[in-house]
């Protein structure tokens, strides 16, 4: 519906559609003409409206035309709107709309003023050395953080779409022109525009739609809250996705090895970083396999347990009413409940619950003969090891339960078979034409210098071949 020349018709239409009590309809004088300003009272800067819009328009003496009015308005952000439904969109997005009697065009004026959180270190990626800035919920602030780090005209921010039937959340792509693959950018835009959803409250909402394998257990997109991490990723050829209202940026494509790498690895010695990554890898394997192996050894393969430890186990399980499998499941369940409780409760209360529950409840359960001490120790060790890779903690926790079930039913042979199936699945998994298990499968030897092994920075003279980018011409696989 086009904007009417009579102001009264436009005002009636807008008041019918915008009936909320926080909407402001202010009649003003534009020289000798009548005008109307519409805005949301609580999210605009009223000082700017008075100084940059109303005050200049009171002295307006030009012709009633789009050009003269646009020159008179001093607001730095302004654009012309020709349809009434578009006026409504501009108002609910936080802009002010100016309509003048006798003119079939409106002006959208950027005077939004939203309270935003201060830039602080993100809780999900703390570092001892290195930058401590983290993204916030404001999209303009996040864009400015990236601009401060990449001072190049090739850094591109592209307004991909607006998602959410009710939230109308802006989605912005971030990439370096000439580095990111054009086909990847186009594919992401097409996929984003195909999303139909009532509301987008966080970037995790759209992350579910971006994966090519809808029912996969593993992540298919990366994420980060740190501008320095995102800077390094897009310089390698990835594309980032910002969502208004979310402090977490999504990155595509994603490699599994990313979550075994920490931001602090690049600010420390290559030797310590490599050891840290090896510890994370060993910890994840231990967390998944240890409970399952212990139960299968107790049930089917006692000869695998050293004699001295076997005697300790036999003495500790006397009087335990549960079988080894049920005992392990019960203990893991208790620890998962404690974990959920500590996360959901207030910060300081959650810490007390974790300490009291872990120490007192565990010790009491062993003393009462409900569970054995070796089982408690193994579950505790497995739980601690899971958190060495916090981004994959939920995934590996579920895999641990699957392996525990297989170990309790089939034994060690079942664990070997399950491990082979898991590895084959990871090796064959691709997303956006990028192997999840790269650079190990397919083997890309040039990328091994920043995988589990963290090489010296002066030896990194090329971009990763695991990721498609224009500067390499596609995925590079060593023969």
C-alpha positions in Angstrom: 0.0 0.0 0.0 1.5 3.3 -1.1 1.7 6.3 1.2 -1.3 8.7 0.8 -0.9 12.4 0.2 -3.5 13.3 2.8 -1.7 13.0 6.3 -5.0 12.0 8.0 -5.2 8.8 6.0 -1.7 7.8 6.8 -2.2 8.5 10.5 -5.4 6.4 10.6 -3.7 3.5 9.0 -0.6 3.6 11.3 -2.7 3.9 14.4 -4.8 0.9 13.4 -1.7 -1.2 12.9 0.4 0.2 15.7 -1.9 0.2 18.7 0.7 -0.5 21.4 0.9 2.0 24.3 4.7 2.6 23.8 4.1 4.1 20.3 4.3 7.9 20.1 2.5 9.9 17.4 3.7 13.5 17.5 2.2 16.2 15.2 4.8 18.8 14.1 5.0 21.8 11.9 7.2 21.5 8.8 7.5 25.2 7.9 3.9 26.0 6.8 3.0 22.3 6.3 1.7 19.7 8.8 3.7 16.7 9.6 3.7 13.6 11.8 6.5 11.7 13.6 6.0 8.1 14.7 8.4 6.2 16.9 8.7 3.8 19.9 9.2 6.0 23.0 11.5 3.7 24.9 14.1 2.8 22.2 14.8 6.2 20.5 17.0 9.1 21.4 14.5 11.9 22.0 17.3 14.5 22.1 18.3 13.6 18.6 14.7 13.8 17.4 14.4 17.3 18.9 17.8 18.6 17.7 18.3 16.9 14.4 14.7 16.6 13.1 12.1 18.8 14.7 14.2 21.9 15.2 15.4 22.1 11.6 12.0 21.4 10.2 10.4 24.3 12.1 12.5 26.6 10.0 11.8 24.8 6.7 11.0 27.2 3.9 11.8 25.1 0.8 9.5 23.5 -1.7 7.4 20.5 -0.6 9.5 17.8 -2.3 11.6 14.9 -1.3 14.9 16.5 -2.1 14.4 19.7 -0.1 13.1 17.9 3.0 15.9 15.4 2.9 18.5 18.2 2.9 16.7 19.9 5.9 16.8 16.8 8.1 20.1 16.6 10.0 19.8 13.0 11.1 22.9 11.1 9.8 20.9 8.0 9.0 17.9 8.6 6.7 16.2 6.9 3.8 13.0 7.3 1.9 10.1 4.9 2.3 7.2 4.7 -0.2 4.9 2.1 1.3 3.0 2.1 4.6 3.8 -1.5 5.5 7.5 -0.6 5.2 6.9 2.4 7.5 5.6 -0.1 10.2 8.7 -2.2 9.8 10.9 0.8 10.2 9.1 1.9 13.4 9.2 -1.5 15.1 12.9 -1.7 14.2 13.6 1.4 16.3 13.6 4.1 13.7 11.4 7.2 13.6 9.1 7.9 10.6 8.4 11.4 9.4 5.3 11.9 7.1 4.4 15.3 5.7 0.9 16.3 4.5 0.7 16.5 0.7 3.8 14.3 0.1 3.5 10.6 -0.8 6.9 9.6 0.6 8.0 9.1 4.2 11.4 9.4 5.8 12.9 6.7 8.0 15.3 8.3 10.5 17.9 6.3 12.4 17.6 7.6 16.0 17.6 4.3 17.8 19.1 4.2 21.3 19.3 0.8 23.0 21.0 0.0 26.2 23.7 -2.6 25.7 26.1 -4.7 27.8 29.6 -3.6 28.3 32.4 -5.4 26.3 33.8 -8.0 28.7 35.7 -11.3 28.6 33.3 -14.1 27.5 32.8 -16.8 30.1 33.1 -19.6 27.6 36.6 -18.6 26.4 38.7 -17.2 29.2 42.5 -16.9 28.5 45.5 -16.2 30.7 47.3 -14.3 27.8 45.7 -12.6 24.9 42.8 -10.3 24.1 39.9 -10.4 26.6 37.2 -8.7 24.5 34.1 -10.6 23.7 31.1 -10.0 21.5 27.9 -8.5 22.9 24.3 -8.7 22.0 24.5 -5.5 19.8 25.2 -6.2 16.1 26.7 -2.7 15.4 29.1 -3.2 18.3 30.2 -6.6 17.1 30.8 -5.2 13.6 32.9 -2.4 15.1 35.0 -5.0 17.0 35.8 -6.8 13.7 36.5 -3.5 11.9 39.1 -2.6 14.6 41.0 -5.8 13.9 40.8 -6.0 10.1 41.4 -2.6 8.6 40.9 -3.7 5.0 38.4 -2.7 2.4 38.0 -6.4 1.6 36.3 -7.1 4.9 32.7 -7.4 3.9 29.5 -7.3 6.0 26.5 -8.3 4.0 22.9 -8.0 5.3 21.8 -11.5 4.3 18.2 -11.5 5.5 15.7 -10.7 8.2 14.4 -13.9 10.0 11.5 -14.5 12.4 7.9 -13.8 11.7 7.5 -11.8 14.9 11.1 -10.9 15.9 12.3 -9.7 12.5 15.9 -10.4 13.5 18.7 -9.0 11.1 21.2 -11.6 10.0 24.6 -10.4 8.7 27.3 -12.3 6.9 31.0 -11.4 7.5 33.8 -12.5 5.3 36.9 -11.3 3.5 36.3 -10.7 -0.2 38.9 -12.5 -2.3 39.5 -15.1 0.4 36.1 -16.6 1.1 34.7 -18.9 -1.6 31.9 -17.2 -3.5 29.9 -20.5 -3.8 30.0 -20.9 0.0 28.7 -17.3 0.5 25.9 -17.9 -2.0 24.9 -21.2 -0.5 24.7 -19.7 3.0 22.5 -16.8 1.8 20.2 -19.2 0.0 19.9 -21.5 3.1 19.3 -18.5 5.4 16.6 -17.1 3.1 14.8 -20.5 3.1 14.4 -20.6 6.9 10.9 -20.1 8.1 10.6 -19.6 11.9 8.4 -17.5 14.2 11.3 -16.0 16.1 15.1 -15.9 16.3 16.4 -15.2 19.8 20.0 -16.4 19.5 22.4 -17.6 16.8 21.9 -21.2 18.0 18.3 -21.0 16.5 19.6 -20.7 13.0 22.7 -23.0 13.5 20.3 -26.0 13.5 19.1 -25.0 10.0 22.6 -24.6 8.5 23.7 -28.2 8.9 23.4 -30.5 5.9 22.8 -33.5 8.1 19.7 -32.7 10.1 19.9 -35.6 12.5 23.6 -35.7 13.1 24.9 -35.9 16.7 27.9 -33.8 15.9 28.2 -30.0 15.4 28.2 -28.9 11.8 28.9 -25.2 12.3 31.5 -23.5 14.5 30.9 -20.7 17.0 32.9 -18.2 19.0 32.5 -15.2 21.3 35.9 -13.8 20.8 36.7 -11.3 18.0 40.4 -12.4 17.8 39.3 -16.0 17.2 36.8 -15.0 14.6 39.4 -12.8 12.9 41.7 -15.7 12.4 38.9 -17.9 11.1 37.7 -15.6 8.4 41.3 -14.9 7.3 41.5 -18.7 6.7 38.5 -18.5 4.3 35.5 -19.1 6.6 32.3 -17.1 6.6 30.9 -15.8 9.9 27.2 -15.2 10.6 26.1 -12.5 13.1 22.6 -12.5 14.6 21.2 -9.4 16.3 20.8 -10.0 20.0 23.3 -12.8 20.2 27.0 -12.6 21.4 27.9 -15.8 19.6 29.1 -15.7 16.0 28.6 -18.8 13.8 31.4 -19.9 11.5 31.2 -22.1 8.4 32.7 -24.5 7.4 33.5 -26.3 10.7 36.3 -28.8 11.4 36.2 -31.1 14.4 39.7 -30.2 15.3 38.7 -26.6 16.0 37.2 -27.5 19.4 40.5 -29.2 20.5 42.2 -25.9 19.9 42.1 -23.1 22.5 42.6 -19.3 21.9 45.4 -19.4 24.5 47.3 -21.9 22.4 48.3 -19.2 20.0 49.6 -16.9 22.7 51.8 -19.6 24.3 54.8 -21.6 23.3 54.2 -24.2 20.5 55.5 -26.9 22.8 53.1 -26.2 25.7 50.2 -25.7 23.2 50.9 -29.1 21.6 51.1 -30.8 25.0 47.8 -29.2 26.0 46.1 -30.4 22.8 47.4 -33.9 23.4 46.0 -33.8 26.9 42.6 -32.7 25.6 42.6 -35.5 23.0 43.6 -38.1 25.6 41.1 -36.8 28.1 38.2 -37.1 25.6 39.2 -40.7 24.7 39.5 -41.6 28.4 36.1 -40.0 29.3 34.3 -42.0 26.6 36.1 -45.4 26.9 37.0 -45.7 30.6 33.5 -46.4 32.1 32.6 -48.7 29.3 35.9 -50.6 29.5 35.7 -50.9 33.2 32.1 -52.4 33.1 33.0 -54.8 30.2 36.1 -56.0 32.0 34.1 -56.6 35.2 31.5 -58.6 33.4 33.3 -60.4 30.6 37.1 -59.9 30.8 38.4 -60.1 34.3 41.8 -61.1 33.0 42.2 -57.6 31.6 42.3 -56.1 35.1 45.6 -56.3 37.0 45.4 -58.8 39.9 46.1 -56.3 42.7 43.4 -53.9 41.3 41.1 -56.8 40.8 41.4 -57.8 44.5 40.6 -54.2 45.4 37.5 -54.2 43.2 36.3 -57.6 44.6 36.6 -56.3 48.1 34.8 -53.0 47.3 31.8 -54.6 45.5 30.9 -56.9 48.3 27.3 -56.1 49.3 26.7 -53.8 46.4 23.0 -54.5 45.4 23.5 -53.3 41.7 25.2 -55.0 38.8 28.3 -53.3 37.4 26.3 -51.8 34.5 23.5 -50.5 36.6 25.9 -49.2 39.2 27.8 -47.3 36.6 24.7 -45.9 35.0 23.4 -44.9 38.4 26.6 -43.1 39.3 26.7 -41.2 36.0 23.1 -40.2 36.5 23.9 -38.7 39.9 26.8 -36.7 38.5 24.7 -35.5 35.5 22.0 -34.3 38.0 24.6 -32.5 40.1 26.0 -30.9 36.9 22.5 -29.7 35.8 21.8 -28.4 39.3 25.0 -26.4 39.5 24.4 -24.8 36.1 20.7 -23.9 36.7 21.0 -22.6 40.3 22.4 -19.1 41.2 26.2 -18.9 40.8 27.3 -19.2 44.4 24.6 -21.6 45.5 25.5 -23.8 42.5 29.1 -24.0 43.6 28.1 -25.1 47.1 25.7 -27.7 45.7 28.5 -29.1 43.5 31.0 -29.4 46.3 28.5 -30.7 48.9 26.9 -33.1 46.4 30.2 -34.4 44.9 32.0 -34.9 48.2 29.2 -35.6 50.8 26.8 -37.5 48.6 29.6 -39.6 46.9 31.2 -40.5 50.2 27.9 -41.3 51.8 26.9 -43.5 48.9 30.1 -45.5 49.2 29.9 -45.8 52.9 26.2 -47.0 52.7 27.2 -49.7 50.2 25.1 -48.3 47.3 28.1 -47.8 44.9 31.7 -48.9 45.1 34.7 -46.6 45.4 36.3 -47.7 42.1 33.1 -46.9 40.2 32.8 -43.5 41.9 36.5 -42.7 41.0 36.1 -43.7 37.4 32.9 -41.7 36.9 34.5 -38.7 38.5 37.6 -38.9 36.4 35.5 -39.4 33.2 33.4 -36.4 34.1 36.4 -34.2 34.7 38.0 -35.3 31.4 34.8 -34.3 29.5 35.2 -30.7 30.3 38.7 -30.4 28.8 36.7 -29.8 25.5 33.7 -27.9 26.8 32.2 -27.2 23.3 31.7 -31.0 22.8 30.9 -32.0 26.3 27.2 -32.8 25.6 28.1 -34.8 22.5 30.7 -36.9 24.2 28.5 -37.4 27.3 25.9 -39.0 25.1 28.5 -41.1 23.3 29.8 -42.2 26.6 26.4 -43.6 27.5 26.1 -45.4 24.2 29.6 -47.0 24.7 28.7 -47.9 28.3 25.6 -49.7 27.1 27.5 -51.6 24.4 30.3 -52.5 26.8 27.8 -53.8 29.4 26.0 -56.0 26.8 28.7 -57.2 24.4 32.0 -56.5 26.1 35.3 -55.3 24.8 34.7 -56.7 21.3 31.6 -54.5 21.1 33.6 -51.5 22.1 36.1 -52.1 19.4 33.3 -52.4 16.8 31.6 -49.3 18.1 34.9 -47.3 17.9 35.4 -48.4 14.3 31.9 -47.4 13.4 32.4 -44.0 15.0 35.7 -43.4 13.3 34.2 -44.4 9.9 31.3 -42.1 10.4 33.5 -39.1 11.3 35.8 -39.9 8.3 32.9 -39.9 5.8 31.1 -36.9 7.3 31.1 -33.8 5.1 29.4 -30.4 5.5 29.6 -27.6 2.9 32.0 -29.8 0.9 34.4 -29.8 3.8 35.4 -33.1 5.6 34.7 -32.9 9.3 37.8 -35.0 10.1 40.2 -32.9 8.1 43.2 -32.7 8.0 43.5 -36.3 9.1 40.9 -37.7 6.6 41.6 -36.9 3.9 45.2 -36.6 4.9 46.4 -33.0 4.3 50.0 -33.0 5.6 50.4 -29.2 5.1 47.6 -28.6 7.6 49.0 -30.9 10.2 51.2 -28.0 11.4 48.2 -26.6 13.2 46.2 -29.6 14.2 47.1 -31.6 17.3 50.6 -30.4 16.8 50.9 -26.6 16.9 53.8 -25.5 14.7 55.8 -22.3 14.8 54.1 -19.3 13.3 56.9 -18.6 10.9 56.3 -22.0 9.3 52.7 -21.2 8.5 53.2 -19.7 5.0 49.9 -20.8 3.5 46.2 -20.8 4.3 44.6 -24.1 5.4 44.0 -26.5 2.6 41.2 -28.1 4.6 39.0 -25.1 3.8 37.9 -24.0 0.4 39.0 -20.5 -0.4 39.6 -18.4 -3.5 43.3 -18.0 -2.9 43.8 -21.8 -3.1 41.2 -22.7 -5.7 39.5 -25.4 -3.6 40.2 -28.2 -1.1 43.8 -29.2 -1.3 44.5 -32.9 -0.6 48.1 -34.2 -0.6 48.6 -37.2 -2.7 
